[in-house]
Amino acid sequence: MLVNSLARCAGTAFLALAVMLGTAGVRTEAQQSQVLPSPGALLLAKQLVNLKKAQFAIWESVVPGVIEQAKNALLQTNPALSKELDTVAVQLRGEFAPRSNELLDLVANLYARQFTETELSQIVAFYRSPIGGKLLAKEPAVNDESLGLVQQWASKFSDEVIVRIRAEMKKKGYDL
């Protein structure tokens, strides 16, 4: 259940990030991979990520999730060590908790490569404005609801596709 929850949360985060960055880039992919962000752009990108931190909060579950998965994999090799592995996992969750900041740094670097320093300055100013603040406050709920709507739509669409595949296969003499 934890793994499913983590997968759903991670999926939401990556879907939101893909939508945000996929529609926002001005440079071509080749240009993006060749351009190293300036220190100023990285600083602004980190400010942006900190402003949008609520959207990335679910990533804080990635480190504990990885530790839990590793513990469970090792537990399968020796179930008698359950208590000891639980103890070590608790210890590592505390020790590795700061590593979630690495994810935020990766995202900041991504923003810094996608946008110019001037653009980042304008984006940060927007998010610091009253309407930008409102967007930050409402966006997590919109993203969660959007994911639910997408899942509902995909389920209905899947049913439609199955009906069509069966119909097409029936024309070919196969009854599925």
MDAnalysis code that builds the backbone (N, CA, C; Angstrom):
import MDAnalysis as mda
import numpy as np

u = mda.Universe.empty(528, n_residues=176, atom_resindex=np.repeat(np.arange(176), 3), trajectory=True)
u.add_TopologyAttr("name", ["N", "CA", "C"] * 176)
u.add_TopologyAttr("resid", np.arange(1, 177))
u.add_TopologyAttr("resname", ["MET", "LEU", "VAL", "ASN", "SER", "LEU", "ALA", "ARG", "CYS", "ALA", "GLY", "THR", "ALA", "PHE", "LEU", "ALA", "LEU", "ALA", "VAL", "MET", "LEU", "GLY", "THR", "ALA", "GLY", "VAL", "ARG", "THR", "GLU", "ALA", "GLN", "GLN", "SER", "GLN", "VAL", "LEU", "PRO", "SER", "PRO", "GLY", "ALA", "LEU", "LEU", "LEU", "ALA", "LYS", "GLN", "LEU", "VAL", "ASN", "LEU", "LYS", "LYS", "ALA", "GLN", "PHE", "ALA", "ILE", "TRP", "GLU", "SER", "VAL", "VAL", "PRO", "GLY", "VAL", "ILE", "GLU", "GLN", "ALA", "LYS", "ASN", "ALA", "LEU", "LEU", "GLN", "THR", "ASN", "PRO", "ALA", "LEU", "SER", "LYS", "GLU", "LEU", "ASP", "THR", "VAL", "ALA", "VAL", "GLN", "LEU", "ARG", "GLY", "GLU", "PHE", "ALA", "PRO", "ARG", "SER", "ASN", "GLU", "LEU", "LEU", "ASP", "LEU", "VAL", "ALA", "ASN", "LEU", "TYR", "ALA", "ARG", "GLN", "PHE", "THR", "GLU", "THR", "GLU", "LEU", "SER", "GLN", "ILE", "VAL", "ALA", "PHE", "TYR", "ARG", "SER", "PRO", "ILE", "GLY", "GLY", "LYS", "LEU", "LEU", "ALA", "LYS", "GLU", "PRO", "ALA", "VAL", "ASN", "ASP", "GLU", "SER", "LEU", "GLY", "LEU", "VAL", "GLN", "GLN", "TRP", "ALA", "SER", "LYS", "PHE", "SER", "ASP", "GLU", "VAL", "ILE", "VAL", "ARG", "ILE", "ARG", "ALA", "GLU", "MET", "LYS", "LYS", "LYS", "GLY", "TYR", "ASP", "LEU"])
u.atoms.positions = np.array([
    [0.826, -1.178, 0.000],
    [0.000, 0.000, 0.000],
    [0.876, 1.250, 0.000],
    [1.948, 1.262, 0.784],
    [2.864, 2.386, 0.802],
    [3.472, 2.603, -0.574],
    [3.855, 1.515, -1.235],
    [4.458, 1.623, -2.548],
    [3.457, 2.228, -3.532],
    [2.190, 1.772, -3.485],
    [1.177, 2.342, -4.369],
    [0.971, 3.815, -4.083],
    [0.941, 4.174, -2.813],
    [0.772, 5.568, -2.419],
    [1.950, 6.405, -2.908],
    [3.162, 5.880, -2.735],
    [4.342, 6.594, -3.208],
    [4.332, 6.729, -4.721],
    [3.957, 5.664, -5.396],
    [3.911, 5.712, -6.855],
    [2.905, 6.758, -7.322],
    [1.745, 6.817, -6.661],
    [0.728, 7.788, -7.034],
    [1.228, 9.200, -6.782],
    [1.860, 9.418, -5.615],
    [2.382, 10.743, -5.295],
    [3.488, 11.141, -6.261],
    [4.407, 10.224, -6.507],
    [5.494, 10.519, -7.425],
    [4.950, 10.770, -8.824],
    [3.961, 9.970, -9.232],
    [3.338, 10.168, -10.542],
    [2.715, 11.539, -10.647],
    [2.035, 11.981, -9.605],
    [1.425, 13.302, -9.591],
    [2.486, 14.377, -9.740],
    [3.550, 14.239, -8.966],
    [4.612, 15.237, -9.018],
    [5.261, 15.298, -10.395],
    [5.592, 14.140, -10.943],
    [6.257, 14.124, -12.228],
    [5.321, 14.567, -13.345],
    [4.020, 14.231, -13.255],
    [3.048, 14.689, -14.238],
    [2.952, 16.202, -14.200],
    [2.847, 16.754, -13.005],
    [2.752, 18.209, -12.865],
    [4.017, 18.885, -13.385],
    [5.167, 18.334, -13.028],
    [6.422, 18.903, -13.483],
    [6.549, 18.804, -15.000],
    [6.167, 17.677, -15.566],
    [6.233, 17.510, -17.014],
    [5.339, 18.510, -17.725],
    [4.145, 18.706, -17.199],
    [3.233, 19.668, -17.806],
    [3.795, 21.080, -17.694],
    [4.294, 21.429, -16.500],
    [4.827, 22.775, -16.292],
    [6.017, 23.046, -17.208],
    [6.942, 22.115, -17.246],
    [8.163, 22.341, -18.006],
    [7.988, 22.052, -19.492],
    [7.128, 21.117, -19.816],
    [6.912, 20.769, -21.214],
    [6.254, 21.873, -21.996],
    [5.466, 22.692, -21.341],
    [4.780, 23.769, -22.035],
    [5.480, 25.098, -21.874],
    [6.532, 25.146, -21.060],
    [7.134, 26.427, -20.738],
    [8.439, 26.711, -21.478],
    [9.068, 25.717, -22.055],
    [10.380, 25.917, -22.655],
    [10.336, 26.786, -23.893],
    [11.310, 27.701, -23.983],
    [11.417, 28.553, -25.147],
    [12.567, 28.084, -26.020],
    [13.587, 27.535, -25.407],
    [14.756, 27.067, -26.145],
    [14.495, 25.684, -26.728],
    [15.270, 25.342, -27.754],
    [15.152, 24.001, -28.309],
    [15.840, 23.017, -27.381],
    [15.542, 21.719, -27.538],
    [16.165, 20.705, -26.680],
    [17.678, 20.723, -26.814],
    [18.184, 20.889, -28.030],
    [19.627, 20.913, -28.236],
    [20.260, 22.082, -27.490],
    [19.599, 23.241, -27.539],
    [20.123, 24.397, -26.828],
    [20.116, 24.161, -25.321],
    [19.053, 23.542, -24.804],
    [18.921, 23.321, -23.379],
    [20.032, 22.421, -22.857],
    [20.385, 21.397, -23.614],
    [21.388, 20.461, -23.127],
    [22.783, 21.064, -23.183],
    [22.994, 22.098, -24.020],
    [24.310, 22.697, -24.163],
    [24.518, 23.886, -23.231],
    [23.433, 24.490, -22.761],
    [23.535, 25.697, -21.953],
    [23.685, 25.342, -20.483],
    [24.758, 25.832, -19.885],
    [24.925, 25.687, -18.441],
    [24.322, 26.931, -17.800],
    [23.503, 26.741, -16.799],
    [22.868, 27.910, -16.185],
    [23.882, 28.774, -15.434],
    [23.627, 30.062, -15.462],
    [24.487, 30.993, -14.736],
    [24.229, 30.847, -13.237],
    [25.180, 31.279, -12.417],
    [24.952, 31.236, -10.966],
    [23.701, 32.025, -10.559],
    [23.465, 33.154, -11.234],
    [22.276, 33.952, -10.944],
    [21.002, 33.202, -11.284],
    [21.017, 32.499, -12.415],
    [19.843, 31.713, -12.812],
    [19.602, 30.583, -11.818],
    [20.672, 29.942, -11.361],
    [20.522, 28.871, -10.365],
    [19.956, 29.407, -9.053],
    [20.425, 30.581, -8.640],
    [19.911, 31.189, -7.412],
    [18.418, 31.495, -7.549],
    [18.034, 32.085, -8.673],
    [16.621, 32.396, -8.903],
    [15.792, 31.123, -9.004],
    [16.339, 30.102, -9.649],
    [15.615, 28.837, -9.776],
    [15.401, 28.202, -8.408],
    [16.400, 28.302, -7.526],
    [16.231, 27.770, -6.166],
    [15.170, 28.559, -5.405],
    [15.122, 29.873, -5.626],
    [14.067, 30.685, -5.018],
    [12.702, 30.226, -5.521],
    [12.621, 29.976, -6.824],
    [11.364, 29.518, -7.418],
    [10.941, 28.182, -6.817],
    [11.861, 27.256, -6.729],
    [11.538, 25.945, -6.160],
    [11.117, 26.083, -4.704],
    [11.781, 26.959, -3.961],
    [11.382, 27.168, -2.569],
    [9.987, 27.771, -2.481],
    [9.649, 28.689, -3.400],
    [8.300, 29.247, -3.425],
    [7.264, 28.170, -3.744],
    [7.644, 27.258, -4.631],
    [6.726, 26.205, -5.068],
    [6.893, 24.925, -4.252],
    [7.558, 25.004, -3.124],
    [7.921, 23.823, -2.343],
    [6.717, 22.948, -1.988],
    [5.558, 23.556, -1.798],
    [4.368, 22.760, -1.466],
    [4.077, 21.748, -2.564],
    [4.338, 22.128, -3.815],
    [4.113, 21.197, -4.918],
    [5.102, 20.043, -4.890],
    [6.259, 20.286, -4.333],
    [7.292, 19.261, -4.309],
    [7.363, 18.538, -2.967],
    [6.476, 18.889, -2.044],
    [6.502, 18.304, -0.701],
    [6.350, 16.788, -0.740],
    [5.598, 16.289, -1.720],
    [5.413, 14.837, -1.783],
    [6.727, 14.117, -2.056],
    [7.711, 14.838, -2.572],
    [9.000, 14.216, -2.829],
    [9.707, 13.875, -1.536],
    [9.282, 14.492, -0.437],
    [9.886, 14.169, 0.851],
    [9.615, 12.707, 1.219],
    [8.613, 12.105, 0.575],
    [8.308, 10.701, 0.830],
    [9.177, 9.763, -0.003],
    [9.959, 10.307, -0.932],
    [10.780, 9.462, -1.792],
    [11.882, 8.778, -0.990],
    [12.598, 9.530, -0.164],
    [13.708, 8.942, 0.615],
    [13.196, 7.837, 1.539],
    [12.163, 8.099, 2.362],
    [11.661, 6.999, 3.199],
    [11.131, 5.833, 2.367],
    [10.540, 6.131, 1.224],
    [10.016, 5.073, 0.362],
    [11.109, 4.179, -0.193],
    [12.214, 4.777, -0.589],
    [13.350, 3.996, -1.096],
    [13.923, 3.127, 0.017],
    [14.028, 3.695, 1.212],
    [14.547, 2.929, 2.350],
    [13.614, 1.759, 2.658],
    [12.312, 2.008, 2.625],
    [11.335, 0.949, 2.908],
    [11.411, -0.160, 1.851],
    [11.544, 0.218, 0.593],
    [11.658, -0.783, -0.476],
    [12.924, -1.619, -0.318],
    [14.028, -0.951, 0.008],
    [15.288, -1.681, 0.202],
    [15.174, -2.634, 1.385],
    [14.572, -2.146, 2.478],
    [14.387, -2.986, 3.668],
    [13.546, -4.207, 3.316],
    [12.452, -4.002, 2.592],
    [11.572, -5.118, 2.221],
    [12.262, -6.110, 1.295],
    [13.103, -5.614, 0.407],
    [13.849, -6.512, -0.485],
    [14.810, -7.373, 0.331],
    [15.486, -6.769, 1.291],
    [16.419, -7.517, 2.133],
    [15.684, -8.449, 3.087],
    [14.497, -8.030, 3.512],
    [13.688, -8.860, 4.408],
    [13.304, -10.180, 3.733],
    [13.103, -10.151, 2.435],
    [12.760, -11.371, 1.705],
    [13.903, -12.381, 1.734],
    [15.134, -11.877, 1.835],
    [16.273, -12.802, 1.859],
    [16.460, -13.440, 3.235],
    [15.965, -12.724, 4.277],
    [16.086, -13.282, 5.623],
    [14.984, -12.702, 6.518],
    [13.785, -13.325, 6.500],
    [12.655, -12.824, 7.289],
    [12.909, -12.779, 8.790],
    [13.843, -13.535, 9.281],
    [14.131, -13.546, 10.717],
    [14.737, -12.222, 11.191],
    [15.214, -11.412, 10.265],
    [15.856, -10.146, 10.633],
    [14.889, -8.959, 10.603],
    [13.608, -9.229, 10.633],
    [12.595, -8.184, 10.523],
    [12.788, -7.049, 11.519],
    [12.936, -7.402, 12.798],
    [13.070, -6.388, 13.845],
    [14.343, -5.556, 13.645],
    [15.445, -6.218, 13.344],
    [16.714, -5.525, 13.146],
    [16.660, -4.609, 11.924],
    [16.046, -5.108, 10.833],
    [15.928, -4.287, 9.630],
    [15.030, -3.076, 9.873],
    [13.975, -3.248, 10.668],
    [13.122, -2.110, 11.030],
    [13.922, -1.052, 11.778],
    [14.754, -1.489, 12.700],
    [15.582, -0.565, 13.486],
    [16.533, 0.208, 12.583],
    [17.187, -0.506, 11.676],
    [18.130, 0.140, 10.762],
    [17.376, 1.101, 9.829],
    [16.202, 0.714, 9.375],
    [15.424, 1.577, 8.483],
    [15.049, 2.880, 9.177],
    [14.641, 2.804, 10.439],
    [14.311, 4.016, 11.206],
    [15.546, 4.910, 11.316],
    [16.675, 4.312, 11.610],
    [17.933, 5.066, 11.715],
    [18.253, 5.754, 10.391],
    [18.132, 5.009, 9.293],
    [18.483, 5.566, 7.981],
    [17.511, 6.647, 7.532],
    [16.231, 6.530, 7.911],
    [15.269, 7.585, 7.550],
    [15.720, 8.920, 8.132],
    [16.167, 8.913, 9.372],
    [16.670, 10.142, 9.977],
    [17.958, 10.623, 9.330],
    [18.852, 9.680, 9.084],
    [20.159, 10.018, 8.506],
    [20.030, 10.541, 7.076],
    [19.161, 9.919, 6.289],
    [19.053, 10.277, 4.877],
    [17.980, 11.321, 4.574],
    [17.223, 11.758, 5.557],
    [16.153, 12.744, 5.322],
    [16.642, 13.980, 4.552],
    [17.811, 14.524, 4.885],
    [18.272, 15.715, 4.149],
    [18.529, 15.464, 2.660],
    [18.652, 14.203, 2.269],
    [18.918, 13.889, 0.862],
    [17.773, 14.294, -0.050],
    [16.561, 14.507, 0.509],
    [15.449, 14.947, -0.325],
    [15.725, 16.331, -0.914],
    [16.627, 17.097, -0.267],
    [17.012, 18.398, -0.821],
    [17.713, 18.248, -2.169],
    [18.337, 17.106, -2.397],
    [18.995, 16.864, -3.677],
    [17.974, 16.893, -4.812],
    [16.775, 16.389, -4.536],
    [15.725, 16.422, -5.550],
    [15.343, 17.864, -5.880],
    [15.241, 18.693, -4.849],
    [14.905, 20.094, -5.071],
    [16.003, 20.788, -5.872],
    [17.267, 20.447, -5.588],
    [18.373, 21.020, -6.358],
    [18.323, 20.574, -7.816],
    [17.954, 19.315, -8.046],
    [17.831, 18.826, -9.425],
    [16.757, 19.602, -10.179],
    [15.636, 19.839, -9.512],
    [14.543, 20.573, -10.151],
    [14.949, 22.027, -10.383],
    [15.638, 22.628, -9.417],
    [16.101, 24.010, -9.593],
    [17.036, 24.102, -10.800],
    [17.921, 23.127, -10.932],
    [18.826, 23.115, -12.079],
    [18.044, 22.983, -13.378],
    [17.010, 22.178, -13.355],
    [16.165, 22.014, -14.540],
    [15.496, 23.335, -14.918],
    [14.927, 24.020, -13.936],
    [14.333, 25.332, -14.204],
    [15.378, 26.296, -14.750],
    [16.564, 26.287, -14.165],
    [17.618, 27.207, -14.589],
    [18.070, 26.934, -16.022],
    [17.928, 25.701, -16.470],
    [18.278, 25.384, -17.860],
    [17.123, 25.687, -18.817],
    [15.906, 25.702, -18.312],
    [14.734, 25.934, -19.152],
    [14.448, 27.419, -19.379],
    [14.847, 28.239, -18.408],
    [14.511, 29.651, -18.451],
    [15.765, 30.505, -18.317],
    [15.708, 31.697, -18.927],
    [16.815, 32.637, -18.766],
    [16.733, 33.258, -17.378],
    [17.801, 33.926, -16.999],
    [17.832, 34.587, -15.698],
    [16.725, 35.637, -15.608],
    [16.530, 36.385, -16.687],
    [15.466, 37.403, -16.733],
    [14.100, 36.761, -16.575],
    [13.870, 35.668, -17.277],
    [12.585, 34.968, -17.175],
    [12.360, 34.447, -15.759],
    [13.391, 33.877, -15.170],
    [13.271, 33.369, -13.800],
    [12.957, 34.494, -12.825],
    [13.586, 35.640, -13.035],
    [13.315, 36.796, -12.177],
    [11.843, 37.204, -12.286],
    [11.309, 37.190, -13.499],
    [9.903, 37.537, -13.708],
    [8.976, 36.486, -13.095],
    [9.338, 35.227, -13.217],
    [8.520, 34.146, -12.660],
    [8.498, 34.234, -11.138],
    [9.671, 34.452, -10.533],
    [9.747, 34.591, -9.077],
    [8.907, 35.779, -8.631],
    [9.010, 36.895, -9.355],
    [8.209, 38.084, -9.006],
    [6.716, 37.760, -9.096],
    [6.326, 37.015, -10.125],
    [4.920, 36.628, -10.254],
    [4.460, 35.806, -9.054],
    [5.226, 34.792, -8.685],
    [4.825, 33.933, -7.572],
    [4.838, 34.673, -6.236],
    [5.571, 35.758, -6.149],
    [5.562, 36.572, -4.936],
    [4.408, 37.577, -4.921],
    [3.744, 37.741, -6.072],
    [2.606, 38.660, -6.152],
    [1.376, 38.009, -5.522],
    [0.341, 38.789, -5.219],
    [-0.877, 38.207, -4.621],
    [-1.501, 37.105, -5.497],
    [-1.592, 37.307, -6.791],
    [-2.214, 36.292, -7.650],
    [-1.311, 35.070, -7.779],
    [-0.003, 35.287, -7.789],
    [0.936, 34.164, -7.810],
    [0.849, 33.353, -6.529],
    [0.703, 34.065, -5.408],
    [0.532, 33.383, -4.122],
    [-0.743, 32.560, -4.091],
    [-1.804, 33.115, -4.689],
    [-3.068, 32.374, -4.747],
    [-2.898, 31.120, -5.605],
    [-2.198, 31.262, -6.726],
    [-1.950, 30.101, -7.581],
    [-1.173, 29.033, -6.813],
    [-0.140, 29.447, -6.082],
    [0.633, 28.490, -5.284],
    [-0.244, 27.783, -4.259],
    [-1.157, 28.525, -3.658],
    [-2.015, 27.941, -2.629],
    [-3.027, 26.962, -3.220],
    [-3.553, 27.284, -4.399],
    [-4.612, 26.463, -4.997],
    [-4.093, 25.324, -5.873],
    [-2.890, 25.469, -6.394],
    [-2.383, 24.513, -7.376],
    [-2.295, 23.068, -6.884],
    [-1.866, 22.800, -5.650],
    [-1.830, 21.395, -5.223],
    [-3.205, 20.725, -5.291],
    [-4.244, 21.428, -4.883],
    [-5.594, 20.854, -4.947],
    [-6.024, 20.661, -6.397],
    [-5.701, 21.621, -7.248],
    [-6.037, 21.501, -8.673],
    [-5.300, 20.309, -9.277],
    [-4.017, 20.147, -8.928],
    [-3.243, 19.022, -9.458],
    [-3.813, 17.688, -8.995],
    [-4.172, 17.601, -7.709],
    [-4.759, 16.360, -7.193],
    [-6.071, 16.045, -7.893],
    [-6.922, 17.047, -8.024],
    [-8.207, 16.816, -8.681],
    [-8.011, 16.483, -10.154],
    [-7.045, 17.147, -10.786],
    [-6.750, 16.866, -12.197],
    [-6.325, 15.419, -12.389],
    [-5.471, 14.926, -11.490],
    [-5.022, 13.543, -11.594],
    [-6.204, 12.592, -11.496],
    [-7.111, 12.856, -10.563],
    [-8.307, 12.023, -10.433],
    [-9.152, 12.052, -11.691],
    [-9.311, 13.239, -12.272],
    [-10.094, 13.365, -13.509],
    [-9.425, 12.616, -14.664],
    [-8.112, 12.731, -14.755],
    [-7.373, 12.030, -15.807],
    [-7.519, 10.522, -15.636],
    [-7.440, 10.036, -14.401],
    [-7.580, 8.602, -14.152],
    [-8.980, 8.118, -14.519],
    [-10.009, 8.892, -14.170],
    [-11.381, 8.526, -14.528],
    [-11.549, 8.483, -16.038],
    [-11.033, 9.511, -16.711],
    [-11.142, 9.580, -18.161],
    [-10.423, 8.397, -18.810],
    [-9.214, 8.106, -18.331],
    [-8.427, 7.010, -18.901],
    [-9.137, 5.676, -18.706],
    [-9.792, 5.490, -17.582],
    [-10.523, 4.245, -17.326],
    [-11.676, 4.091, -18.312],
    [-12.437, 5.155, -18.503],
    [-13.555, 5.113, -19.466],
    [-13.028, 4.907, -20.884],
    [-11.944, 5.605, -21.217],
    [-11.364, 5.477, -22.545],
    [-10.855, 4.063, -22.773],
    [-10.257, 3.464, -21.752],
    [-9.770, 2.095, -21.838],
    [-10.916, 1.136, -22.165],
    [-12.064, 1.332, -21.499],
    [-13.237, 0.494, -21.790],
    [-13.644, 0.640, -23.250],
    [-13.631, 1.863, -23.759],
    [-13.991, 2.128, -25.155],
    [-13.019, 1.443, -26.112],
    [-11.733, 1.505, -25.791],
    [-10.713, 0.886, -26.641],
    [-10.887, -0.630, -26.655],
    [-11.171, -1.228, -25.499],
    [-11.363, -2.681, -25.427],
    [-12.546, -3.102, -26.285],
    [-13.636, -2.340, -26.220],
    [-14.813, -2.649, -27.048],
    [-14.440, -2.595, -28.530],
    [-13.691, -1.573, -28.925],
    [-13.302, -1.442, -30.336],
    [-12.350, -2.554, -30.775],
    [-11.407, -2.917, -29.923],
    [-10.473, -3.994, -30.268],
    [-11.251, -5.292, -30.457],
    [-12.157, -5.567, -29.534],
    [-12.963, -6.782, -29.658],
    [-13.764, -6.777, -30.948],
    [-14.358, -5.637, -31.300],
    [-15.149, -5.533, -32.531],
    [-14.272, -5.769, -33.759],
    [-13.085, -5.167, -33.753],
    [-12.178, -5.333, -34.896],
    [-11.685, -6.775, -35.001],
    [-11.411, -7.401, -33.865],
    [-10.966, -8.792, -33.861],
    [-12.096, -9.732, -34.283],
    [-13.337, -9.398, -33.932],
    [-14.482, -10.215, -34.317],
    [-14.611, -10.207, -35.852],
    [-14.375, -9.036, -36.485],
    [-14.408, -8.940, -37.942],
    [-13.383, -9.878, -38.574],
    [-12.306, -10.147, -37.844],
    [-11.244, -11.022, -38.351],
    [-11.476, -12.477, -37.963],
    [-12.613, -12.727, -37.296],
    [-12.955, -14.093, -36.945],
    [-12.526, -14.539, -35.560],
    [-12.088, -13.608, -34.733],
    [-11.658, -13.954, -33.371],
    [-12.667, -13.401, -32.375],
    [-13.028, -14.231, -31.416],
    [-13.976, -13.798, -30.387],
    [-13.217, -13.628, -29.068],
    [-13.001, -12.381, -28.692],
    [-12.255, -12.114, -27.456],
    [-13.200, -11.802, -26.316],
])
